[in-house]
Amino acid sequence: MTSENLPATAGGRRRPVRYSRDVVRAFLARVASGESQASIHRDPAMPGRGGVALWARTRPKFAERLTRARLESGHMGQGGSGSTYCPATAQEIFRRICEGESVTGICRDPAMPCFSTVYLWRRTFPEFAEAMRVAREVQAERFCDEGWELAREATPGTAHLTAVRLTQLRWMMGHMAPRNWGPKKPLAVEAEGAAEPQEVTLVVKHYKVEEREDGWHRVVALEPNEETGRLERITPEDAPWHPPPPGRWRDARR
């Protein structure tokens, strides 16, 4: 390997991996074996995500071989219907989320699928989506306990930091389990022993001011007729009148 295609500089900034037959062969073999591309990209000797995208865009033969490698691994790709969904892996993801790990942290594990794959599983397989929902609720319960521990251990010197952490925990709990911890909880109509929903009828009334020639006035109400839909007066004809405001009757006489 020459200085032109070293994977990283001394300062830690990664150099682009140059296209070569050996690099391409090794990269495609790892893709075909089922390893996630996110894991492969983390290897300094392998091309990054941008490099692979550039190769696939400018080298049609590489794009074809990459698609073939993905299909061989079982990943869904153009023209393929395979899937890498593994119930055992899904169960492990469920367990680790319940233990408090984030999905991002789990996906950093080379033995676990990448984040996009987990998202695809959740969108494609209802049982996995339900497992993820339950795991989030369990994780929210853990955060509740963790928040209590943080509050008990708070001191005058750590009060501000504890408040920041508790605020974040409350937000995450509301996001993970909105039914239990969200700011706006849905009506528990389906819950055991919940009251039956009651029908509510809304009636919109209209009001106008009637005024006599002498300035006396009164407010009358009108309500739409259920059959015709037209507004009908509901204020009695003998409703009391009110005198004009001070000064208005004098202005009217002038």
C-alpha positions, 0 to 999 in steps of 0.5 A: 500500500502506497502513501496515495491510498493509505486509509487515514492520515496522522491526524485521524482524518480518513483518506478515500480508499482507491478503487482496486481489484483486491479492495473490490473483491474483499468488499464484495465478499464481505457484503455477500457473507451477510456483514452489514455495510455499516460494519464494513465501512468502519474498517479503514482498509475498506471504502466509506459509504460515500466511496461505495456510492461514487463507485456504484454511480460511475462504474456500472459493472461494480454496481451490478456486482454489488447488487448481486452480492447483496442478493446473495447475502439475503439483503433486499435489493433491486430485483430481489425479494430476499430478507435478512430477517432473523427471529433470533437476532430480533429477539436479541435486539428486543432483549438489549433494548429492554436492558436499556441499550439504544438502537443506535448503540446496538447497531454499532455492534458488528454482530448486529444489523445496521440501523436501516435494516432494523428500521426495514424489519420494523416496517416489514414485519408486524411481529417485530414492530410490536416487539419494538413497541413493547421493548420501548415501554419496558425501557421507559419503565427503566428510565422511570426508575433511573430518574428516581435514583438520579433525584435521590442522589442529587446534591446542591452541587449537582441539582442543575445537571440532574434537572437537565437529565430528568428533563431528557428522561421525561421526554424520552419516556413520553416518546417511547411510551406515550400511552403511559408517560406522554403529556397527552394520554389517549382516552382509555376506552378499551381498558377494562372497566372503562366507561362507555363513550358518551355521545355529545351533541353540539348546538351552535347558537347565534345572537343579534341585537334588536334596537327600538327607535328610542334606543332601548335594546335587547339581545335575542338568540337564534338556533338552527332548526334540525329539519330545515336548517334555518335559524329560528328565534328562541328568545321570547317576544316579551323578553325585557328591553334595556335602556340605551347607554348614557349619552346615547339617548340624548344624541338620538334626540338631537 
